[in-house]
């Protein structure tokens, strides 16, 4: 059975600022990497992790993006949209746009969708 993972588990794993939660999250991610458990990361959870890590913890975007791409690449992460999420993370970093805009750009680029928006940031993707 696939589980949905919450933002706080990912943040505790990456930041390690709560000793007990860090120990538990390490065990969880070891199980994910060895595929003992399968997990899906919702787009909204990924967005929330980005926000918390960059805005609250003030971590460099590039470090957070690299960490999240590494997590997405784990064996037990079963998202069917891994390629779209990884591309969105790259656009978020490279084009300096919001993650949601990057997600729209990625999905439209990879799946051939059009997009409708008043947001000028989406034009950065073209």
C-alpha positions, 0 to 999 in steps of 0.5 A: 500500500502506498502512503502519502508523506507529510511536509513535516516528515520531509522537513525534519529529515532535511533540517534535523532540528528535532532529535526524535523526529530526525531519528524517525524520519531517517528510518522512514527515508531508509525504508523508502530508499530500500523500497520497504515502503512506497510513498507518494509526495503530493505536489502541494506537499513539495510546494510547502516543503520549498516554502518552509525551507526557503522562507522560514529556514532561509536555506539556499534554493539550490540546496533545497532543490537538490535535496528534493530531487534526491528524495524524488529519485528514491526507489520507494517514491512512486509518483507518476509525475516525477519527471514533471516535478523534477523539471518544475524544481529546475525551473523554480530555481533556474527561472526564479519563478514560483513553484506553481508557475514552474509546475504549470510550465513543466506540465505544459512542456512535457505533456504538450498542454497549453496554459492560460494565465495573466502571470508574466512569469509563465512567459519566462518558461517559453 
